[in-house]
């Protein structure tokens, strides 16, 4: 069996994710291709220096603009907002695979008294009047309901009727998000924006195990090299240790994944068979490892499993957005800094879009990082690009 060093494991992961060497993803088409490779990227509405999905793309897509993601979602309709790893963005071509999600949503929706009547009223109104938000849909009052986007928690939660019925129809697959204004969602009929051949396609997964196997393979593609261990990279998939091992054995027997030992680690690591050539480049020393600097999103696929990052990179990262101010070690929205195949620090950079200035409120280098001219030049270049991404013309160190 293949044995690789920890350094080779890091290099393979970063090459697969397009974070080292020459840019593999360029422009709007590159953004789409990266999302296809990753399977999904997480959506988070907080916008400090770009939303999480936008930050994920800007770190690895050359020339990425926020408008490109909006076009892919709401103009080209090549991507869709929906559940996967929490709330996510993924390729519309994967819609048939999530049939079981939508079926379960329908079943759970039927358990809420009065919801079916509200759904009919909402669909009729949208059919006649076009996209709506919870503020513009003329359904008043409250109902006892809980979002089927999250299948746990208190099912007797009282909520705004208009919002509840829209979210129910959204998870049922009858509605899609037409556009967003800030964090406010506007919904429209799915049939207006998703082609009939996709909407009516049969589910390629014939069983729940098929669906789990497809999703695990997808997450391996997102990470690049995933260990056979309980991992938050598999969050949202109904899987335990026994099921995970059986699924990995199945994928191996079907030659969809291959395994490797990483020196110093007990669990096996798995990568997609289609990435064998990339692995051979790493092990033969022929891979393009030209260093680049990137600011990494808090919920980037690279950061999905923080224990994994700690084990492979010896980099401890905690997203402190929900940490009380007095307990924060770094900042409110601090991004890891990747340079070459190492995490070299973290940065808190906040744009003042009215003034056109990107303010660096905090910059923390990891222990042992030498302040070389090459590092400084890379930081300057990355900050300029990050400022441009945030519609700023200059950078200010505070």
N, C-alpha and C positions, 0 to 999 in steps of 0.2 A: 504494500500500500504506500501511496505517496506520503512522504514526510517533508514538511516545510518548516522554515524558521518563523519565529514571530514577526521578524522584519518582512519576510516574504508574504506572510499573511496580510500584514498592513498594506503592503504595496498592491497586492492583488485586489483587495477591497477598494482601495482608492482609485485604481485603474478602472475597475468595473463601474464605479460610481461617477467616473469622469471628473475626478478632483485632483489628478496629477498628470503630468505630461501635457501634450498638445490637447487643446479643446476638442472633445468628441461631439459636443452638442453646441449648435450655433443657431441663434435667432429663434423665431417662433416655431419653425419646424423642429428645431433641436429641443425646444421645451416640450413639445408634444412627444418626441421620441424618448426623452428622458422619463416622462410620466409613464409611457408604455413599458419601459424597462423596469421601472420601480413598481409598477402595478398600481400604486396609489401614493399620494403625498398628503400629509395631514393638513386639514384646514383649521385655522384658529383666527378668530375675528380681531384679536388685539393687533393694533398697528402702531408700533413705536417707531420703527425704522423700516417698515414694510411688514406685511402679514407673513405668517410662517411659510405658506406655500410659495409666496413670491421670493422670500429669502432663500428657500430651498433651491429654486431655479436660478437665482442670480449668482449663486456660488459656483455653478457648473455649466451654465449656458452663456456662451459668449454673445454679448450684445443684447442680453435679455432686458425687456421693458415690461413693466407691470401691465400695460395695455395688451400685450401679447397673450397673457394668461386670460384676461377678460374676453378677448376675441375667441380663443380656443374654447372657452366655456359657453359664451352667450351669443356669439356670432357664427363661428364655424361649427359649433356643437360637436366637436371632436372629443371634448372632455365633459364630465358631468360631476356635480356635487352629490355625494351620497355617502352612506355609512360604509365603512370597511374597518380601517384601524382608527376607531373613533370617527368623527366627521372627516371626510376625505374628498379628494378629487381624483378621479380615475377615468380611463378611456371609455367612451360610450360603447365601444365594441364588446366590452365585458358585461354589458347589461344582462344578457341571457343567463349568465352564471349566477346572478343574484336573485333568480326566481324564487328560491326558497325563503329569502329575506322578505320579499314582497308577499308571498303566500302567508307567511307567519304574521305579517303586519295585518293582512286582511282578517285572519282568524282572531287576532287579539282585538281588533277594532270592533268586531261583532259582539264582544263581551260588554261594551259600554252602551248603556241605555240611551237611546235617542241619537246616537252618533250617525247611524246609517241615513236617517232623514236629513241631518245637517249636511252630510256628504253630497246627497242628491241636490240640495239647494245650492251648495257651493259650486258644484260642477256645472249646473245650469247657468248660474250667474257668470262664471268665468267663460263659458262657451259663448255667451252673448256679449260680454263686455271686455274680455281680454284679461291681461295680467292684473293680479291683486296682491296686496299685502294684508296682514291681519288688521290694519287700520282702515283699509278701504273695502273689505268684504262686509256687506251689510248683514252680518249675523251677530246679534248681541247676546249678552248674558255670559254665564259660566257653566261648565259641566265638570263632572268628575271624570278625569281622564289622565293617562300618563303616556308620554311619548313612546311609541313602539320602536323608535330608533334606538332606544336603550331598554333592553328587555330585563330590567331588574328594578327594584325599588318599590315605592308605595304606589299601588294601582288605584288608590282612592284619592288622588290629588285633584283638588279643584283648580281649574284653569280657565282662561279666557276662551270662550267657545270658538270664536273666529280663528284664533291662532291654533287651537287644538285640531279643528277640522282640517285646516290647511296642512299641518304637519302630518296628520293621519293620511291624507290623500297623497302627500309627498312620499311617505314611506311605503304606501300601497303601490306606488309607481304610476298613479293616475296623473300626478302633477310633477313638473320639474321646476327648478328655480329659473325664472326667466331672466332676472338680473338682480343686482343688489345695489342699494344706496347706503353706503357705509356698511353697517351690519344688518340693515333691514332687508328682508328677502321679499321678492315679488314672484309669485307663482303663476304658471300657465299650464295648459293641458299638455301632457307629455306627447300626445299624438301630433301636436303642431311642430314639434322640434326633434323628435326621434323618428327615424325612418321606420316604415311598417315592417320591413324585413328584420329589423332588430327588435322592435316591440313584440312581434309575434313569433320570434325564433324560439325553438325548443331549447330547454335547459340542457347544455352539453353534459352536465353532471347527472348521472342516473341514480345516485345515492348520496347520503350525507357524507360518507367516506370519500366519495369522488370529489365533493365540494371542498372538504378539508384538505385533501391532497393537492388540489389545484391552488388553494390559498397558501399552503405551506410552500409550494414551489414558487409561487409569486413572491412571497416574502424573502425567500432565499435569493431571488433575483434582485430584490430591493437592497438587501444587505451586501450581497456578493458572496460572502462566506459565513455561514451560520453554524453555531455549535449545537450539538445535541444536548441541550440543557434547557431548563425552564428559562424562558426569555420573554421579555416584554416586546421583543420584535414580533412575537406571535399574538399580541394582544388583539382581542376581538374574535379569535378563532376558538371554537369550543374544543379544547384539546388538553389532555393531561400527559404525564410522562409516558405512560404505557401507550397511549394513542399516538403520541409524537414519534416514538420509536418504531411503531408499526407502519406509520405513514412514511417515515424516512426509508425503512426497509423496502416498502412498496415502490417508492420513487427510484431507489437504487436498482431494484430488480427490473424496472421498466427503462433503465438507463436514462432517466431524466436528471438524475443527480449523481455526483461522484463524491467520494469521501477522501479526507486527508487527515493525517496527524499533524498537529502543530506542536513543535518542540516545547516541552514544559507544561503541556495541557493534557489532562486525562480524557475529556470527551472528544469524540470525533467531530470534525468540521465538514460541512457539506457545501458544494457549489454546483451550479447547473452544468450539465454535460456540454451544453452549447458554448460554455466558457473555457473549455479545455485548452484551446489555442492560447488564450490569454494567460492561463496558468502556466503553460509551457514557456511563454515569453518571460514570465517572472522567474521561474526556476532555472532557465537557461541564461539569464542575465541580459536578454535582448529587449526587454520592455522599455518603453519611453517613460523615464522617471524624472523628466525635467521638472524642477519644483515650481509650484505656483502657490500663491497665498490666497486663502478664502476665509470669509467670515461665515460660520456655519449656523443655520437656524436652530433654535432650541428643540424643535420637534422634527428635525431633519431625519430621514431614514438612517443616516449614519449614527445618529444619537438615540435611536429608539431603545437600545439596550445599554444603559449606562454602566451596568456591571461588566458588560462585554468590552466597552470602551476602556474601563479601568484595567481590565485584565490584559488587553492587547496593547494599549498605549500608555498605561500607567497615568491616565489623565482623569481626574475626578471632577465631574461637572454636575452642577445642580442648577436648575432653572429657578431663580429666586423671585419670580414675579409674584408668587403668592406667599413669600416669606416676609414676616413683619420687618419693617425698616431696621429696627435695632438689632435684628438677628442676621441681616444680610452680610455676607463676607465680601461680596463684590457689588453688583448693581441690579436694578430693577429688571433690565432686559439686556443681560450680558451675553455676547455671542462668543463661542470658542473660535480661536484663530488657528487655522491649519496652514502649515508651511511645509512643502515637500511631503514627507510621510510621517510628520509629527505634529502634535498639538503643541504650539509654542506659547500660547497665552490666551487671553480673553479680552474683549473690548466692549465698552458701552458707548455707542455713538448715536446721538439723538439729532435728527434734522430739525431745523427751524425753517420750514418751507416758505414762510412769508418773507423771511430775510434771505433765504437761499444759502444758509450756512449749515454745514454738518459739524456739530460740536462733539468732540471726543471727551466725554465726562470721566472716563476711566480706562486705563490701559494697564493690564497686569501680565507680566511675562512669567512663564514657568521658571522654576529654579534651574539654573545651569544653562539658560539660553543666553548665548553671547550676542551682544549688540553689534553685529557686523554691518558693513556698508551694504551688503547684499540684502540683509534682513530689512534695513531701514528703507532701501529703495523699493523693495517689495511692499512694505507697509504703505509708503507714500502712494504708490501706484494703485494699490487696493482701496485705499481711502478715497482717492479721486474717483475711481469707478463706482464706489459705494455712494459717494455724494451725488454723482450723476444719476444713479439708480433712484435716489430719493429726491430728485429735482432740485439739487443744491449746486451752487457754483463754486463754493469754497469750503475749506476744512479748517476748523479752529480747535486747537488743543487747549483744553481748560485745565 
